[in-house]
Amino acid sequence: MNIVGLSRRIAVSKGVIGVRGFAAGGAKSKKGSKGGAGDAPKASALSNELKSTTVFGANIIKDGADPKILPDTEYPDWLWHLLDKRPPLSELRRKNIDSLPFEDLKRFVKLDNRGFRIKENNAMKAKN
């Protein structure tokens, strides 16, 4: 009995439907190819002008088009501060709470409460 017959017999006896057997050499392969040299990415056919004016892949509507990139003045101010570094909880604890700006104070309370809840939950689980 060959391996293909064995795999089919096991699949039938276990009630599995749609089990695929082994290929019998139907796939063509390149001799001497390691798979890295011929798989190089192809150069993009899009012009540089089109690349710099359109956000490709941002369209989620079936019949829509990719959005155009607007000038920086057309975007809201808060967008430019999304990637600003914010101080971690340890640094906020070292500062005087009375002198913190409102956004940092709000962040401090949120992070401190989160840490307290985690410690409390861990202590409850340890008792059980």
C-alpha positions in Angstrom: 0.0 0.0 0.0 1.4 3.4 -0.9 1.3 6.6 1.3 -1.5 8.2 -0.7 -3.8 5.2 -0.1 -2.9 5.1 3.6 -3.7 8.8 4.0 -7.1 8.3 2.3 -7.9 5.3 4.4 -7.1 7.1 7.6 -9.2 10.1 6.5 -12.2 7.9 5.7 -11.9 5.9 8.9 -11.9 9.1 11.0 -14.8 10.7 9.1 -12.7 13.6 7.8 -13.9 15.1 4.6 -11.7 16.9 2.1 -8.3 15.5 3.1 -5.8 16.1 0.3 -3.3 13.4 -0.6 0.3 13.8 -1.6 1.2 15.3 -5.0 2.7 12.8 -7.4 5.3 15.1 -8.9 2.9 17.3 -10.9 4.5 20.5 -9.8 7.4 21.8 -12.0 10.4 23.0 -10.1 13.5 24.9 -11.3 16.7 23.0 -10.9 19.5 24.8 -9.1 17.3 27.7 -7.9 17.3 28.4 -4.2 14.2 30.6 -4.4 15.7 33.9 -3.6 17.2 35.2 -6.9 14.0 35.0 -9.0 11.6 36.4 -6.4 12.9 40.0 -6.4 10.1 42.6 -6.1 9.2 44.3 -9.3 9.5 48.0 -9.8 6.3 49.9 -9.4 4.6 51.1 -12.6 3.2 54.2 -10.8 4.8 57.6 -11.6 6.6 59.5 -8.8 4.1 62.3 -9.2 1.2 60.0 -8.6 2.9 58.5 -5.6 3.4 61.8 -4.0 -0.2 63.0 -4.4 -2.3 60.0 -3.5 -2.6 57.7 -0.5 -2.7 54.2 -2.1 -4.6 51.5 -0.3 -6.7 53.9 1.9 -9.9 53.4 -0.2 -12.4 51.2 1.6 -15.4 51.9 -0.7 -15.9 49.4 -3.6 -16.4 52.1 -6.3 -14.4 54.8 -4.6 -10.9 56.2 -5.4 -7.9 56.6 -3.2 -7.8 59.9 -1.4 -5.5 62.7 -2.5 -2.9 64.1 -0.1 -3.8 67.6 1.1 -1.5 70.4 2.2 -0.5 70.4 5.9 -2.7 73.4 6.6 -5.8 71.3 5.7 -5.3 68.8 8.5 -6.2 69.5 12.2 -3.5 70.6 14.6 -3.9 67.7 17.0 -2.9 65.3 14.2 0.7 66.6 14.3 1.0 65.8 18.0 -0.1 62.1 17.9 3.4 60.8 17.9 4.9 63.1 20.5 6.5 61.3 23.4 4.5 61.4 26.6 6.2 60.9 30.0 5.8 57.5 31.6 4.1 56.9 35.0 7.5 56.7 36.9 8.5 60.2 35.6 5.0 61.6 36.4 5.3 60.3 40.0 8.6 62.1 40.5 7.1 65.5 39.5 5.0 67.7 41.8 1.3 66.9 41.0 0.3 70.6 41.6 2.5 71.8 38.8 1.5 69.2 36.1 -0.5 70.4 33.1 -4.1 69.1 32.9 -3.3 66.5 30.2 -0.4 65.1 32.2 -2.4 65.0 35.4 -5.2 63.2 33.6 -2.7 60.7 32.2 -1.1 60.2 35.7 -4.5 59.4 37.3 -5.4 57.0 34.5 -2.1 55.1 34.7 -1.9 55.1 38.5 -5.5 53.7 38.7 -4.7 51.0 36.1 -1.6 49.9 38.0 -3.5 49.8 41.3 -6.3 47.7 39.7 -3.8 45.2 38.3 -2.1 44.8 41.6 -5.4 44.4 43.4 -6.6 41.7 40.9 -3.3 39.9 41.2 -3.5 39.9 45.0 -7.1 38.5 44.8 -6.1 35.7 42.5 -3.1 34.8 44.7 -5.4 34.4 47.7 -7.7 32.0 45.9 
